[in-house]
Amino acid sequence: MINTTIKEASEIIKEDYESTLPEEIVFERLRIPLPIFREQVRLKEMKILDLENEMDELKDELQSLKNSINKNVIFVKEVPFENAKTMVLNFIRQHKEGIYTVDIAKNLNLDIGVVLKAVSELKKENKIGKSDEGD
């Protein structure tokens, strides 16, 4: 009803815009008391404010989710396998105390499958031993 009333009011105002009808006359023509119309408009404005607040909350939640995702996502480099194998070997040599393959993958931004294959080949080539890397 309110949307129709607003539309009707705007049409009446447009019709008689040059004569600048007082609000009371416009609403008299609509057969709706001005105070009731004002209350309807006020309620709609409150609803709009509530929706804007809800939208702001949703934006904040979305940003929080994006931040959370970015913290948990590991971006993996695509490098030729031989380069990855060299990177893994150098990284293991820098960590003589031993290091887990998952930590190698995270620190070098390499796919865990590539790191596992590189470690396996490096062991076969006797470039690293069992004590050089954790499982």
PAZAPA-4460 file (N, C-alpha, C; in steps of 0.05 Angstrom, whole numbers, plus 32768, in hexadecimal, padded with zeros to 4 digits):
% residues 135
    n_x    n_y    n_z   ca_x   ca_y   ca_z    c_x    c_y    c_z   seq   type   mol
   8010   7FE8   8000   8000   8000   8000   8011   8019   8000     1      M     A
   8027   8019   8010   8037   8031   8012   8044   8038   7FF8     2      I     A
   804E   8023   7FEA   805B   8029   7FD0   8047   8035   7FBC     3      N     A
   802F   802B   7FBC   801A   8037   7FAA   8014   8053   7FB3     4      T     A
   8012   8058   7FCD   800C   8073   7FD7   8023   8086   7FD0     5      T     A
   803C   807E   7FD3   8052   808F   7FCC   8052   8095   7FAE     6      I     A
   804C   8080   7F9E   804B   8084   7F81   8035   8098   7F7A     7      K     A
   801E   8093   7F85   8007   80A5   7F80   800E   80C2   7F88     8      E     A
   801A   80C4   7FA0   8021   80DF   7FAA   8035   80ED   7F97     9      A     A
   8048   80DE   7F8D   805C   80EA   7F7B   804F   80F2   7F61    10      S     A
   803B   80E3   7F58   802D   80EA   7F3F   801D   8104   7F43    11      E     A
   8010   8105   7F5A   8000   811E   7F5F   8013   8136   7F62    12      I     A
   8028   8132   7F6F   803B   8148   7F73   8046   8151   7F57    13      I     A
   804C   813D   7F46   8056   8144   7F2B   8041   8154   7F1C    14      K     A
   8028   814A   7F1E   8012   8158   7F0F   8010   8175   7F16    15      E     A
   8011   817A   7F30   800D   8195   7F3A   8027   81A2   7F45    16      D     A
   803D   8199   7F3A   8057   81A2   7F45   805A   81C1   7F42    17      Y     A
   8050   81CB   7F2B   8052   81E8   7F27   8042   81F7   7F3B    18      E     A
   802C   81EC   7F43   801B   81FB   7F56   8024   81F6   7F73    19      S     A
   8038   81E4   7F77   8042   81DD   7F91   802C   81DA   7FA6    20      T     A
   801E   81C4   7FA3   8009   81BD   7FB5   8014   81B7   7FD1    21      L     A
   8007   81C0   7FE5   8010   81B8   8000   800C   819A   8004    22      P     A
   801D   818E   8015   801C   8172   801A   8000   8169   8022    23      E     A
   7FF3   8178   8033   7FD9   8171   803D   7FC5   816C   8026    24      E     A
   7FC6   817D   8012   7FB3   817A   7FFC   7FBA   8161   7FEC    25      I     A
   7FD3   815B   7FE8   7FDB   8143   7FD9   7FD0   812B   7FE8    26      V     A
   7FD4   812A   8002   7FCB   8112   8011   7FAD   8111   8014    27      F     A
   7FA0   8129   8013   7F83   812A   8013   7F78   811D   7FFA    28      E     A
   7F86   8122   7FE4   7F7D   8116   7FCA   7F82   80F8   7FCB    29      R     A
   7F96   80EF   7FD9   7F9B   80D2   7FDB   7F89   80C4   7FEF    30      L     A
   7F7C   80D4   7FFF   7F6A   80CA   8014   7F7A   80BB   8029    31      R     A
   7F92   80C5   8030   7FA2   80BA   8046   7FAB   80D1   8057    32      I     A
   7FA7   80CE   8071   7FB0   80E4   8082   7FCE   80E7   8082    33      P     A
   7FD7   8100   8081   7FF3   8106   807F   8003   80F9   8096    34      L     A
   7FFA   80F9   80AF   8009   80ED   80C5   800D   80CF   80C1    35      P     A
   7FF9   80C2   80B6   7FFB   80A5   80B0   8010   80A0   809B    36      I     A
   800F   80B0   8086   8022   80AE   8070   803F   80B3   807B    37      F     A
   8042   80C7   808B   805D   80CD   8096   8067   80B6   80A7    38      R     A
   8055   80AA   80B6   805C   8093   80C7   8065   807B   80B5    39      E     A
   8056   8077   809F   805E   8062   808C   8079   8067   8081    40      Q     A
   807F   8080   8079   8099   8087   806E   80AE   8083   8084    41      V     A
   80A9   808B   809C   80BC   8088   80B2   80C2   806A   80B6    42      R     A
   80AE   8059   80B6   80B2   803C   80B9   80C4   8031   80A2    43      L     A
   80BE   803B   808A   80CE   8032   8073   80EB   803B   8076    44      K     A
   80EF   8053   807F   810A   805D   8083   8119   804D   8099    45      E     A
   810A   8045   80AE   8116   8034   80C2   811E   8019   80B7    46      M     A
   810D   800E   80A6   8113   7FF5   809A   812C   7FF7   8088    47      K     A
   812E   800D   8079   8145   8011   8068   815E   8013   8079    48      I     A
   815D   8021   8090   8174   8023   80A2   817C   8007   80AD    49      L     A
   8167   7FF8   80B4   816D   7FDC   80BE   817B   7FCC   80A8    50      D     A
   8171   7FCE   8090   817D   7FBF   807A   819A   7FC9   8074    51      L     A
   819E   7FE2   8076   81B9   7FED   8072   81CC   7FE2   8088    52      E     A
   81C3   7FE2   80A1   81D3   7FD7   80B7   81D9   7FB9   80B3    53      N     A
   81C4   7FAB   80AA   81C8   7F8E   80A5   81DC   7F8A   808E    54      E     A
   81DA   7F9B   807A   81ED   7F99   8064   8209   7F9E   806D    55      M     A
   820D   7FB2   807E   8228   7FB8   8089   8232   7FA1   8099    56      D     A
   8221   7F94   80A9   8229   7F7D   80B8   8232   7F66   80A6    57      E     A
   8222   7F62   8091   8229   7F4D   807E   8243   7F52   806F    58      L     A
   8248   7F6C   8069   8261   7F73   805C   8278   7F6D   806F    59      K     A
   8275   7F73   8089   828A   7F6E   809D   828F   7F50   809F    60      D     A
   8279   7F40   80A0   827C   7F23   80A1   828A   7F18   8089    61      E     A
   8283   7F22   8071   828F   7F1A   8059   82AD   7F20   8059    62      L     A
   82B4   7F38   8061   82D1   7F40   8063   82E0   7F2E   8076    63      Q     A
   82D3   7F27   808C   82DF   7F15   80A0   82E4   7EFA   8094    64      S     A
   82D0   7EF0   8085   82D3   7ED6   8078   82EA   7ED7   8063    65      L     A
   82EB   7EED   8054   8301   7EF0   8040   831C   7EEF   804D    66      K     A
   831E   7EFE   8064   8338   7EFF   8072   833F   7EE3   807D    67      N     A
   832B   7ED5   8087   832F   7EBA   8091   8339   7EA7   807B    68      S     A
   832C   7EA9   8064   8333   7E98   804E   8350   7E9E   8045    69      I     A
   8357   7EB8   8043   8372   7EBF   803B   8387   7EB5   804E    70      N     A
   8381   7EB3   8068   8394   7EA9   807B   8399   7E8B   8078    71      K     A
   8384   7E7D   806E   8386   7E60   806D   838C   7E55   8051    72      N     A
   838F   7E67   803E   8394   7E5E   8023   83B2   7E5F   801D    73      V     A
   83BC   7E4A   8012   83D8   7E4A   800A   83DA   7E4C   7FEC    74      I     A
   83E8   7E61   7FE3   83EA   7E64   7FC7   8403   7E54   7FBD    75      F     A
   83FE   7E43   7FAA   8413   7E31   7FA1   8420   7E3B   7F87    76      V     A
   843A   7E3B   7F87   8449   7E42   7F6F   8449   7E2B   7F5C    77      K     A
   8448   7E31   7F43   844B   7E1C   7F2E   8467   7E20   7F23    78      E     A
   8478   7E0D   7F29   8494   7E0D   7F1F   849A   7DF2   7F14    79      V     A
   84AD   7DF1   7F01   84B5   7DD7   7EF6   84BF   7DC5   7F0C    80      P     A
   84B9   7DAB   7F0A   84C0   7D99   7F1F   84DD   7D9A   7F27    81      F     A
   84EF   7D9B   7F15   850C   7D9C   7F1C   8512   7DB4   7F2D    82      E     A
   8506   7DCB   7F26   850A   7DE3   7F37   84FF   7DDF   7F53    83      N     A
   84E7   7DD3   7F54   84DB   7DCE   7F6E   84EC   7DBB   7F7E    84      A     A
   84F7   7DA7   7F71   8509   7D94   7F7F   8521   7DA2   7F8A    85      K     A
   852D   7DB4   7F7B   8544   7DC3   7F84   853C   7DD5   7F9C    86      T     A
   8525   7DE2   7F9A   851C   7DF3   7FB0   8518   7DE2   7FCA    87      M     A
   850C   7DCB   7FC7   8508   7DB9   7FDE   8523   7DB1   7FEA    88      V     A
   8536   7DA9   7FD9   8550   7DA1   7FE3   855D   7DB7   7FF2    89      L     A
   855D   7DCF   7FE7   856A   7DE6   7FF4   855C   7DED   800F    90      N     A
   8542   7DEA   800F   8533   7DF0   8027   8539   7DDC   803D    91      F     A
   853B   7DC2   8035   8542   7DAD   8049   855E   7DB2   8054    92      I     A
   8570   7DB9   8043   858C   7DBE   804C   858D   7DD6   805F    93      R     A
   857B   7DE9   805C   857B   7E00   806E   856F   7DF9   808A    94      Q     A
   8561   7DE2   808B   8554   7DD9   80A3   855F   7DBE   80AC    95      H     A
   8577   7DBE   80B4   8585   7DA6   80BB   8578   7D97   80D2    96      K     A
   8568   7DA5   80E3   855B   7D98   80F9   8544   7D86   80F0    97      E     A
   853D   7D88   80D6   8527   7D78   80CB   850F   7D89   80C8    98      G     A
   84FE   7D83   80B5   84E6   7D93   80AF   84D1   7D81   80A2    99      I     A
   84B8   7D86   80A8   84A3   7D76   809D   849D   7D7F   8080   100      Y     A
   8494   7D6B   8070   848F   7D72   8054   8479   7D87   8051   101      T     A
   8465   7D86   8063   8450   7D9A   8061   845B   7DB6   8067   102      V     A
   846F   7DB8   8078   847C   7DD2   807E   848D   7DDB   8066   103      D     A
   8499   7DC9   8058   84A8   7DCF   8040   8494   7DDB   802B   104      I     A
   847E   7DCD   8027   846A   7DD6   8014   8460   7DF2   801B   105      A     A
   8459   7DF7   8034   844F   7E11   803D   8463   7E27   8039   106      K     A
   847C   7E21   8041   8491   7E36   8040   8499   7E3D   8023   107      N     A
   8499   7E29   8012   84A1   7E2D   7FF6   848A   7E33   7FE4   108      L     A
   8471   7E32   7FEF   8459   7E35   7FDF   8458   7E21   7FC8   109      N     A
   845E   7E08   7FCE   845E   7DF3   7FBA   8447   7DE0   7FC1   110      L     A
   843C   7DD3   7FAD   8428   7DBE   7FB1   8434   7DA8   7FC1   111      D     A
   8425   7D9D   7FD5   842F   7D88   7FE6   8437   7D6F   7FD6   112      I     A
   8428   7D6A   7FC1   842E   7D52   7FB0   8449   7D55   7FA3   113      G     A
   844F   7D6E   7F9A   8469   7D73   7F8D   847F   7D70   7FA2   114      V     A
   847B   7D7A   7FBA   848F   7D78   7FCF   8494   7D5A   7FD6   115      V     A
   847F   7D4B   7FD9   8482   7D2E   7FDF   8491   7D1F   7FCA   116      L     A
   848B   7D25   7FB1   849A   7D19   7F9B   84B7   7D21   7F9B   117      K     A
   84BC   7D3B   7F9F   84D8   7D45   7FA0   84E7   7D38   7FB6   118      A     A
   84DB   7D36   7FCE   84E9   7D29   7FE5   84EF   7D0C   7FDE   119      V     A
   84DC   7CFE   7FD3   84DF   7CE2   7FCB   84F7   7CDF   7FB8   120      S     A
   84F8   7CF0   7FA4   850E   7CEE   7F90   8529   7CF6   7F9D   121      E     A
   8528   7D0A   7FAE   8541   7D12   7FBB   854C   7CFC   7FCE   122      L     A
   853A   7CED   7FDA   8542   7CD6   7FEA   854F   7CC0   7FD8   123      K     A
   8541   7CBA   7FC2   854B   7CA6   7FAF   8567   7CAE   7FA5   124      K     A
   856B   7CC7   7FA1   8585   7CD1   7F97   8599   7CD5   7FAD   125      E     A
   8592   7CCD   7FC5   85A3   7CCF   7FDE   85AC   7CEC   7FE2   126      N     A
   859C   7D00   7FDA   85A3   7D1C   7FE0   8599   7D24   7FFB   127      K     A
   8585   7D16   8005   857B   7D1A   8020   8577   7CFF   802D   128      I     A
   8578   7CFE   8047   8573   7CE5   8055   8559   7CE7   8064   129      G     A
   8552   7CD1   8071   8539   7CD0   8080   8538   7CE6   8096   130      K     A
   854F   7CEC   80A1   8550   7CFF   80B8   854E   7D1C   80AE   131      S     A
   8551   7D21   8094   8550   7D3D   808A   8534   7D49   808A   132      D     A
   8520   7D38   8087   8505   7D43   8086   84F3   7D31   8096   133      E     A
   84DF   7D3E   80A3   84CA   7D2F   80B1   84B6   7D24   809D   134      G     A
   84A4   7D14   80A6   8490   7D09   8094   8478   7D1B   8091   135      D     A
***
